[in-house]
């Protein structure tokens, strides 16, 4: 018969110590290795001429793009009514855009574009600031960009909605939007948000709601006060790389919607953030809409001139964060009504919060 060589009190202490050591072994207790650093070069002046656009870029010196944003200083006077977001989107090199064939268009991207447009008037206060959210994770160490596009909107004051969906068995991390051409003055991107490619979300026409987890798609919405048969809208989904088992990772959606702007030549902001236990901020989205975007199909705002002026990582008070920030937990949407009254208009913001479970 085998005998225990330790006295009973010593054996009890050894069992307790063994349990403590087992909890300390990597892989037996779960944490979150997701980190995100915001990079921005600051503001670039412009656009400086009517009916034009300016392209700026922010770049990750380490990490990979999980999302990004744009912020515009809109100046003073009536000319601000035409300053708008044309694009907030990934790029292979900080200059080249993904506007060709649809599908997976890039891998391990480290550049983000902020593209600001102008209407019929400009002033010297206009500027465009891009933001790159640079993501690291011990689990998700590769990413891929999926692009979808459509020849829309071609009629005035109608929504041009496009949705890009991540490949099966991957995780959506963030996304972006783009509208072209950039010289019409009235075409702009009025929404960029997470969603699901399922019937409950009308296959991208309804946005992901506050508290939902693991959306698989990203929707972009174009808007034009006039008719133009050449208009295109592009949606970009930033997804985990192929071959990575991301089933243990969770991406939680936070969303808020506020009323306004409803008065011409005025703006509105909405800010939402990651809560305790949600994970770390990795991306965000924004919209100016007809409201109730998570329960009804997306509808346009109350006026053809309505537009976004920003979608960016921020403080809880809605101030854009500075270059190198590693603790950003909020996302802000900035919208503007243009020169006309805009009844029934709302501003929406989304924050995506990731926990890789590692």
JOJO-V25041 format. One record per pair of residues at least 4 apart in sequence whose C-alpha atoms are under 8 Angstrom apart, sorted by the first residue. I is the first residue (numbers start at 1). GAP is how many residues later the second one is. Records with the same first field share a line. If there is no record, write none. Layout:
I->GAP + GAP
//
This chain:
6->4 + 5
7->4
8->4
9->4
10->4
11->4
12->4
13->4
14->4
15->4
16->4
17->4
18->4
19->4
20->4
21->4
22->6
23->5 + 6
24->4 + 5
25->4
27->331
30->327 + 328
31->325 + 326 + 327
32->247 + 323 + 324 + 325 + 326
33->103 + 104 + 105 + 106 + 322 + 323 + 324 + 325
34->101 + 102 + 103 + 104 + 245 + 246 + 320 + 321 + 322
35->100 + 101 + 102 + 245 + 291
36->97 + 98 + 99 + 100 + 244 + 245 + 246 + 290 + 291
37->96 + 97 + 98 + 287 + 288 + 289 + 290
38->93 + 94 + 95 + 96 + 275 + 283 + 284 + 285 + 286 + 287 + 288 + 290
39->19 + 20 + 21 + 92 + 93 + 94 + 95 + 283 + 284 + 285 + 286
40->17 + 18 + 19 + 89 + 90 + 91 + 92 + 282 + 283 + 284
41->16 + 17 + 88 + 89 + 90 + 282
42->87 + 88 + 281
43->84 + 85 + 86 + 87
44->12 + 83 + 84 + 85
45->79 + 80 + 81 + 82 + 83
46->7 + 8 + 70 + 78 + 79 + 80 + 81 + 82
47->5 + 6 + 7 + 69 + 70 + 71 + 75 + 79 + 80 + 81
48->4 + 74 + 75 + 76 + 78
49->69 + 72 + 73
50->68 + 69 + 70 + 71 + 72 + 135
51->66 + 67 + 68 + 69 + 70 + 131 + 132 + 133 + 134 + 135
52->65 + 66 + 67 + 130 + 131 + 132 + 133
53->33 + 62 + 63 + 64 + 65 + 129 + 130
54->61 + 62 + 63 + 74
55->40 + 58 + 59 + 60 + 61
56->38 + 57 + 58 + 59 + 72 + 73 + 74
57->37 + 38 + 54 + 55 + 56 + 57 + 73 + 74
58->36 + 53 + 54 + 55 + 56 + 72 + 73 + 74
59->35 + 51 + 52 + 53 + 73
60->4 + 5 + 50 + 51 + 72 + 73 + 74
61->49
62->72
63->47 + 71 + 72 + 73
64->44 + 45 + 46 + 69 + 70 + 71 + 72 + 78 + 79
65->25 + 43 + 44 + 45 + 46 + 47 + 67 + 68 + 69 + 70 + 78 + 173
66->67 + 68 + 69 + 107 + 108 + 109 + 172 + 173 + 216 + 217
67->23 + 45 + 65 + 66 + 67 + 106 + 107 + 108 + 109 + 171 + 215 + 216 + 217
68->20 + 21 + 22 + 44 + 62 + 63 + 64 + 65 + 107 + 108 + 215 + 216 + 244
69->19 + 20 + 43 + 45 + 61 + 62 + 63 + 215 + 241 + 242 + 243 + 244
70->15 + 18 + 44 + 45 + 58 + 59 + 60 + 61 + 239 + 240 + 241 + 242
71->43 + 57 + 58 + 59 + 238 + 239 + 240 + 241 + 249
72->12 + 13 + 44 + 54 + 55 + 56 + 57 + 237 + 238
73->52 + 53 + 54 + 55
74->6 + 9 + 51 + 52 + 53 + 235
75->5 + 48 + 49 + 50 + 51
76->4 + 47 + 49
78->187 + 261
79->4 + 41 + 42 + 43 + 44
80->41 + 42 + 43 + 185 + 258
81->38 + 184 + 224 + 255 + 256 + 257 + 258
82->35 + 36 + 37 + 38 + 39 + 40 + 103 + 104 + 223 + 256
83->33 + 34 + 35 + 36 + 39 + 43 + 226
84->32 + 33 + 34 + 35 + 104 + 223 + 224 + 225
85->30 + 31 + 32 + 103 + 104 + 105 + 222 + 223 + 224 + 225
86->29 + 30 + 31 + 92 + 93 + 94 + 96 + 101 + 102 + 103
87->26 + 27 + 28 + 29 + 89 + 90 + 91 + 92 + 101 + 102
88->24 + 25 + 26 + 27 + 42 + 88 + 89 + 90
89->23 + 24 + 25 + 86 + 87 + 88 + 89 + 147
90->7 + 8 + 19 + 20 + 21 + 22 + 23 + 55 + 86 + 146
91->4 + 5 + 6 + 7 + 18 + 19 + 20 + 21 + 22
92->4 + 5 + 6 + 14 + 17 + 18 + 19
93->17 + 18
94->17 + 18 + 19
95->18
98->7 + 49
99->48 + 50 + 135
101->4
102->44 + 45 + 46 + 47
103->43 + 44 + 45
104->40 + 41 + 42 + 43
105->39 + 40 + 41 + 42
106->38 + 39 + 40
107->35 + 36 + 37 + 38 + 134
108->34 + 35 + 36
109->34 + 35 + 36
110->24
111->21
112->18 + 19 + 20
113->17 + 18
114->14 + 15 + 16 + 17
115->13 + 15
116->11 + 12
117->65 + 68 + 71
118->4 + 67
119->65 + 66 + 67
120->65
122->4
131->181 + 182
133->149 + 150
134->148
135->147
136->4 + 5
137->4 + 219
138->220
139->105 + 107 + 217 + 219
140->100 + 101 + 104 + 106 + 216
141->99 + 100
142->98 + 99 + 100
143->95 + 96 + 97 + 98 + 99
144->94 + 95 + 96 + 97 + 98
145->91 + 92 + 93 + 94
146->18 + 19 + 20 + 90 + 91 + 92 + 93
147->17 + 87 + 88 + 89 + 90
148->14 + 15 + 16 + 86 + 87 + 88
149->13 + 14 + 83 + 84 + 85 + 86
150->10 + 12 + 82 + 83 + 84
151->78 + 79 + 80 + 81 + 82
152->7 + 8 + 9 + 70 + 77 + 79 + 80 + 81
153->5 + 6 + 7 + 8 + 69 + 70 + 71 + 74 + 75 + 76 + 78 + 79 + 80
154->4 + 6 + 70 + 73 + 74 + 75 + 76 + 77
155->69 + 71 + 72 + 73 + 74
156->67 + 68 + 69 + 70 + 71 + 72 + 148
157->66 + 67 + 68 + 69 + 143 + 146 + 147
158->65 + 66 + 142
159->62 + 63 + 64 + 140 + 141
160->61 + 62 + 63 + 73
161->44 + 58 + 59 + 60 + 61 + 72
162->42 + 57 + 58 + 59 + 71 + 72 + 73
163->40 + 41 + 54 + 55 + 56 + 57 + 72 + 73
164->53 + 54 + 55 + 71 + 72 + 73
165->31 + 32 + 51 + 52 + 53 + 72
166->4 + 5 + 6 + 50 + 51 + 71 + 72 + 73
167->72
169->76 + 77 + 78
170->69 + 70 + 71 + 72 + 74 + 75 + 76 + 77
171->43 + 44 + 45 + 68 + 69 + 75 + 78 + 80
172->42 + 43 + 44 + 45 + 65 + 66 + 67 + 68 + 79
173->64 + 65 + 66 + 67 + 78 + 109 + 110 + 179 + 181
174->20 + 44 + 63 + 64 + 65 + 108 + 109 + 110 + 178
175->17 + 18 + 19 + 43 + 60 + 61 + 62 + 63 + 108 + 109 + 110
176->16 + 17 + 42 + 43 + 44 + 59 + 60 + 61 + 109
177->12 + 14 + 15 + 42 + 43 + 44 + 56 + 57 + 58 + 59
178->10 + 11 + 42 + 44 + 55 + 56 + 57
179->8 + 9 + 10 + 43 + 52 + 53 + 54 + 55
180->7 + 51 + 52 + 53
181->6 + 49 + 50 + 51
182->5
186->38 + 39 + 40 + 119
187->35 + 36 + 37 + 38 + 44
188->34 + 35 + 36 + 119
189->31 + 32 + 33 + 34 + 44 + 118 + 119
190->30 + 31 + 32 + 33 + 96 + 97 + 98 + 99 + 116 + 117 + 118
191->28 + 29 + 30 + 31 + 94 + 95 + 96 + 97 + 98 + 117
192->26 + 27 + 28 + 29 + 43 + 93 + 94 + 95
193->14 + 15 + 25 + 26 + 27 + 91 + 92 + 93 + 94 + 157
194->13 + 14 + 21 + 22 + 23 + 24 + 25 + 91 + 156
195->6 + 9 + 10 + 11 + 12 + 13 + 20 + 21 + 22 + 23 + 24
196->5 + 7 + 8 + 11 + 12 + 19 + 20 + 21 + 22
197->4 + 5 + 6 + 7 + 19 + 20
198->4 + 5 + 6
199->4
201->4 + 5 + 6 + 7 + 93 + 96
202->4 + 95
204->13 + 14 + 15
205->14 + 91 + 92 + 93
206->87 + 88 + 89 + 90 + 91 + 92
207->12 + 86 + 87 + 88 + 91
208->4 + 7 + 45 + 86
209->44 + 45 + 46 + 85
210->43 + 44 + 45 + 46
211->41 + 42 + 43 + 44
212->40 + 41 + 42
213->37 + 38 + 39 + 40
214->36 + 37 + 38 + 39
215->36 + 38
217->20
218->17 + 18 + 19
219->16 + 17
220->13 + 14 + 15 + 16
221->12
222->10 + 11
223->77 + 81
224->80 + 81
225->79 + 80
226->78
240->4 + 6
246->110
248->108 + 109
249->105 + 106 + 107 + 108
250->104 + 105 + 106 + 107
251->27 + 28 + 101 + 102 + 103 + 104
252->26 + 27 + 100 + 101 + 102
253->97 + 98 + 99 + 100
254->18 + 19 + 20 + 96 + 97 + 98 + 99
255->17 + 93 + 94 + 95 + 96
256->14 + 15 + 16 + 92 + 93 + 94
257->13 + 34 + 35 + 89 + 90 + 91 + 92
258->11 + 12 + 88 + 89 + 90
259->85 + 86 + 87 + 88
260->7 + 8 + 84 + 85 + 86 + 87
261->5 + 6 + 7 + 74 + 75 + 76 + 81 + 84 + 85 + 86
262->4 + 40 + 75 + 79 + 80 + 81 + 82 + 83
263->74 + 77 + 78 + 79 + 80
264->73 + 74 + 75 + 76 + 77 + 78
265->71 + 72 + 73 + 74 + 75
266->70 + 71 + 72
267->67 + 68 + 69 + 70
268->66 + 67 + 68 + 79
269->49 + 63 + 64 + 65 + 66 + 78
270->48 + 62 + 63 + 64 + 77 + 78 + 79
271->45 + 46 + 47 + 59 + 60 + 61 + 62 + 78
272->44 + 58 + 59 + 60 + 77 + 78 + 79
273->8 + 43 + 56 + 57 + 58 + 77 + 78
274->4 + 5 + 6 + 7 + 55 + 56 + 77 + 78 + 79
275->4
278->75 + 76 + 77
279->74 + 75 + 76
280->49 + 73 + 74 + 75
281->47 + 48 + 49 + 70 + 71 + 72 + 73
282->69 + 70 + 71 + 72
283->30 + 48 + 68 + 69 + 70
284->27 + 28 + 29 + 47 + 65 + 66 + 67 + 68
285->26 + 27 + 46 + 48 + 64 + 65 + 66
286->22 + 24 + 25 + 46 + 47 + 48 + 61 + 62 + 63 + 64
287->21 + 46 + 48 + 60 + 61 + 62
288->12 + 13 + 18 + 19 + 20 + 47 + 57 + 58 + 59 + 60
289->4 + 9 + 10 + 11 + 12 + 13 + 56 + 57 + 58 + 59
290->8 + 9 + 10 + 11 + 12 + 54 + 55 + 56
291->7 + 8 + 10 + 53 + 54 + 55 + 56
292->4 + 6
293->4 + 5 + 6
301->5 + 41 + 42 + 43 + 44 + 45
302->4 + 39 + 40 + 41 + 42 + 43
303->34 + 35 + 37 + 38 + 39 + 40
305->32 + 33 + 34 + 35
306->29 + 30 + 31 + 32 + 36
307->28 + 29 + 30 + 31
308->25 + 26 + 27 + 28
309->24 + 25 + 26 + 27
310->22 + 23 + 24 + 25
311->20 + 21 + 22 + 23 + 38
312->8 + 19 + 20 + 21
313->7 + 8 + 15 + 16 + 17 + 18 + 19
314->4 + 5 + 6 + 7 + 14 + 15 + 16 + 17 + 18
315->4 + 5 + 6 + 13 + 14 + 15 + 16
316->13 + 14
318->12 + 13 + 14
319->13
320->12
321->4 + 7
330->21
331->18 + 19 + 20
332->17 + 18
333->14 + 15 + 16
334->13
335->12
337->4 + 5
//
